[in-house]
C-alpha cells in the first residue's frame, strides 16, 4: 500500500510540475520572445493613422464598397470580413452556387469599373480567399479599379497609380507568390491625400 501511494504521489507531482511548465513557464517564454523579436507581428500588425487611432491590421481584410475606395476580395467569412468566422465558402469547382456567385460578381465588377463585357476580370476580384480575410488584391485588380477611384476622388490616374505602386508588397522572399496590394494601406494612403 505504501508503494502505491508513493507512485500516486510521484504521478501527481509530475503532473503539477509539467502543468506549471506547459501552462505557465513556456507561454511566458514564447510571449517574451515574441515581444522582443517580433513586436509588431506579435501584437497584430496594427495600422494606425497620424492621430494614433488603430484603423485595422495589415493581416486582415476589411470591406470597402464606396467608389472612392479600392475594393477587396469578396469574403466568405461570416457576415463579411468577420475574423471570428474565418473560412472559405467550401463550394467545390462543380458547385452551381459558386458558379452563379462568380458570374454575378464578374458582371458587378465590370459594371462598377467601367469594363466591357469581353474584358477579362482577375480571379481575386470575384473569388474569396481560403480564410475570407485576405488583405491583399493582385496588382492587376488594383489597376482595373484605378479609373473608378480617381474619378470618384477627382484626382489624376497617375497619382492613384503611384499610390498602388507604393503600397504593393513584393513576393515573399522574392520568389513565393505574386506581388500584392494591401487594400487597407492603399485606402488609408488615399485618405491622406
N, C-alpha and C positions, 0 to 999 in steps of 0.2 A: 504494500500500500504506500509505503514511504517513497518507493521508487516511482510509482505512478504520479504522485504529487510533484516529485522532482521534475518529471517530464512535462507535466502540465505547466509548472512554474517557468520552465525554460521556454516552452512554446509561447506563453503569454508575454514573457519578457522580449523574446524575439519579435513578436507581433508589434509590441509597443515601440521598440527601437526602430523597426522598419517603417511603421506608421509615421513616426516623428521625422525620419529621413525623407520618405517619399512624399508626405503631405506637408512638410514644413520646410526643411532644410533645402531640398532640391529645388522646389519652386522659388524660394528666395534667391538662390544662386542664379537660376536662369533669369529671373526678373532683373537682378543686378547686372548681369552681363548684357541683357537687352538694353537697359537704361544707359549703360556706359558705351557699348559698342554700336548700338543701332537705335539711338534715342528717338529719331523721327519715325522710323518704321514701327518700333515697339509701342508708340503712342498713337498709332492710327494714320500716320502720314497726313495730318490735318492741313488744310489750306485755310489761311486766314487773310483777311483784307488789311488795308492800311491801318484801320482802327483796332485791329487785333481780334475782330469778330470771326469766329470759325464759320466758314462758308461750306465746308464739306471735307471730303477725303480724296486724295489722289487715287485711292484704290477702289472707290465705289461710284458707280454711275448715278446720275440724277436725271429726272425727267425735265426737259425743256421743250415747250411747244410753241412759244411765240415766234413769229417770223424773224425777230431781231436777234434770235439766238441760234446757235448751231444745235441740231437735234442729235441725241444719242441713238444708240442701237435700240430696237424695241426690247422690252423687258418682259420676261415671263415670271418674275419674282413677285409673287403676291399681287398686291394692288399697285404694281409698277414701281420698281426700284426699292422694294421693301427688303431691307437686309435681314430681317427676321424670317423671311420666306424665300431665301435664296434658292434658286434652282431653275432648270430649264422647263420647257413645256412637256418634254418626254414624248412628243409626237415623232413617229418614225417617218422615213422618206416616202412611204406609201400612204401616209395619212391624208385623207381628203380635207380634214380640218386645217392641217398645216398648209396644204396646197392653196386652199381658199384664203387663208390668212395672208400668205405671202403674195398672192395675186392682188388682194386689196391693198396691201402695203406698197406694192410696186406702183399701182395706179395713184395712190395718195402721194407717194414720194415724187413721182414725175410731175404731178399737178402742182404741188407746193413749191417745187424748184424750177418750174417752167421748162421742163424737158419734153421732147417729142415722144410719141408713143413707141417709137422704134429705138430710142436711146437706151443703152444698157444701164442697169442700176447695180451698184455694188451689193454684194451679198450681205455685208454687215449692215446695210441700210434697211434690210427687210427681214432679217433673222435675228433672234435673240441669242445671246451667248449662253454657254452652259450654266453659268451662275445666274444669269439675268441681271448682273450688276456691273458688267464690263464698262469701265470709264472711258475707253478709247474707241475711236472710229478710224477707219482707214483714211489715208491721205486723199484718196480719190473721192470718198464720201464727203469729206470736208470741202474739197474743191468744187463739187457739184452743188453744194449749199452756199457757196461764196456769193453768187449774184443776189440771191434772195436776202441774205443777211446785209450785204452792202446797200441794197435798195431800201430795206426797212430802216436802216440806221442813217441813211443819207451820207454815206462815206464812200470812198473810192474802192473799187475791187482790188486794186493794187495794195492798199492798206490792209484790207482783210486777208489777202494772200500772204502778206508779210507776217501777220499775226499767226496764221496757220503754220507757216514755216518755223516761227519762233517757238511754237508750242507743240512741235512734232517730236516725239520720243523716238530714238533710233531703235533698231532691233536689239534685243538682249544680247550682250556680249558681242554685238556687231554682226551676228550670224543667225540668231534664233528668232524666228518670227519675222514679221514685217514692221516697218515703222508705223506708229500710230499717233493720233492726235487726241490728247486728253480734253474732252469736251468741257468739263468744268473749268479747267485752267484757261482754255481758249475763251470761253464766255466771260470769265472774270477779266481777262485782258481786254475784251471788247468794252466792258463796263468802265474800265479805267480811261478809255479814250475821251 
